[in-house]
Amino acid sequence: MFYREFGGGAAGWQYEAILVREAEDDTPTVVLKLKQGYQVVLRWVEPKRLEISYPDSARVDHWQSWFGRVGEGRVELIRLKSKNGILIDRKPACLG
């Protein structure tokens, strides 16, 4: 699930987050929290492998490479070229 958290009034804060919850697990896992990542693409490559593509202009504040009760699920991040948080193409940007 992709959602936003915000608060703090006029000088507030905002994060975009990705939460994963397996069907047999009651405890969801926040696998990614970023700022200015308005256009995020989630792609399930396999049942236990999730790819998350996000704008290269976004700031990643939290990333967890696993999910699930025993950590068997995997999360892979892919930075994509963007302008002002909007993806301009689907080719990965340099992770350099």
KAWO-V770462 format. One record per helix or strand of 2 or more residues. SS is the DSSP state (alpha for helix, beta for strand). FROM is the first residue (numbers start at 1). LEN is the number of residues. If there is no record, write none. Layout:
SS,FROM,LEN ; SS,FROM,LEN
This chain:
beta,2,6 ; alpha,9,3 ; beta,13,8 ; beta,29,7 ; beta,41,6 ; beta,49,7 ; beta,59,5 ; beta,66,2 ; beta,73,11 ; beta,86,7
